[in-house]
Amino acid sequence: MRPPRPKPSAGQILAGFFRLVRWPNLVLLALAQYLVRLSLISPEQRWYEGIFEGELFRIVLSTACIAAAGYIINDYYDIKIDLINKPERVVIGRYIKRRWAMGINLVLNGMGVLLGLTVDRRVALINVIAVVMLWLYSNYLKRQPFWGNFVVSALTALSLIVLAVHYRRHQELVYLYALFSFCLSLVREIIKDMEDVKGDATFGCQTLPIIWGLRRTKTLLYVILALFFLILAGSLRVLPATMIYFFAGMSLPMSYLVYRLVLADTRRDFAFLSQFCKGIMVLGILTMGWV
């Protein structure tokens, strides 16, 4: 008989919770939203006025609550797959009980929608859409080819678009950064599927790498990146000079991404590319301060 698993300590539960909600990702998400508000939407405003703005704080907090809830529900339904792909990162069932995880998910989603409602109805509606999309993704779309990747990437872009919808200023710049976030997130999500193909195949997931194979999936990634640069090239006439320099500089790491993608064929290669995509996204976020 297997000995009973020791009861986790309060410290282990707390550490497990922060790992479950991907707190570094939440910090980056909050930083991106603050930089969009301070650097793109109202660059003339004093930075300390924007930081302490109540409406912005509630938008950022509501987005963080819904994103955290999304991470929880995703891990809730993926315990068996994660035990194969990333066993060391499994939290639910080890440090946090399944019913507690579902309860926390519901509370965070409720908080996110209510916080959005205190700002305006448009923000609340976008938050409701995000909650529904995350639920559909975790329950169904994640195991389908492409659409799960598309939904996650759209939600990444939506976290920036909500600011353009609420403030209605300099929307073109916000939408361009949202497009950058969408394209790079879509590439990263597909690469993560290429990294996790073993566990996904074991449990019947119909992801692109499983259905198409690695070669055809790579071709799709090349097409996505090429389309992004074509759209960007068509926008150069209306961009400020600083943004032209930014996107010109970003072409260097993006070109290296394509180079490594051509050579990649092992799980370790795709794990590197996933982290490299994340690094490019972080770099893109930070450059907002110089636009």
Steps between C-alpha positions, in 0.01 A plus 500: 500500500628845408567714811273807538637821352613741774273800551655812341599785729350849479820620333481227235134580431577871461799435276290255298225758457740763365648242263150397394394854402835566324572815700790616275258499204249702701769757584594529131134537406453779754821671383382484137166659585659777706750576223222510239312753714802714589702483178251445217162633612606801711872569445451863602376401847739497794593139573410514869149623415441198281644252749256609771197525272214299652333391176826370355576308819157332491542406132844350566379315812193363319719376214740335745213327683356356178843396371579327831163322488579390145830346606323314782220355285752405231713304748185350656408327175858418400627315809552166321669660199726715719607193700663381175619829349592698815460282811709731719259791437176324601334683792132398502456173687846532656488830690148627428193276495299482180182639654694790652655576163156517336368720781792742468443511123137603546587768758773652281274507194224667701742758634630574151153562356386711797817712494446560130143608570626767741693654207234485226276252323733462202784379724261264680378359167856437382574328832193276462612410147846414635353275773285312247787462255730365773237248608447384141875476449562288809201270447508450127705721271841420650479149360400619154740599222583871477185645662630456852820681404296774331282560807795533739672742263180702454466528879857631521415771248168568675685594820637801309194571289286547812703814575442642152128425533476677836723804444439547123828681439792411269320178420705427188821462701332276755351281227840465335658382825201270550567353154865448593393323822244288314740380229788421733269333752348288222846391387598418860183301569555285191865448595388389849277240332805379309687474830215309673408269213574180697259563787235652273506197270465264799167658598356548153557873453464605137764775488661615177834319551311174558274537195738672259842396626785732587595601145156628395449666837828687456380618159192652663723685747703645213177620337376665824829686547509607136142634517586699812793669328288572191232667713771692683656617174163629388470702823837675481354815344283576804747400773711744700874476438568341838270208421662449161838470674348263755356260244817520292699397807253221581563348157839377625376268779204400281740397223700297750175338614433388142858372464474288817154381400635366171759293689277389790398133522522399869295583808795695638515712182132587523529577872775751418289656223202534735712690753660706224155608377415602854822702516408684179158581646659637818736710289204632304320593821799688636547701181162666552677731743704647212224538240 
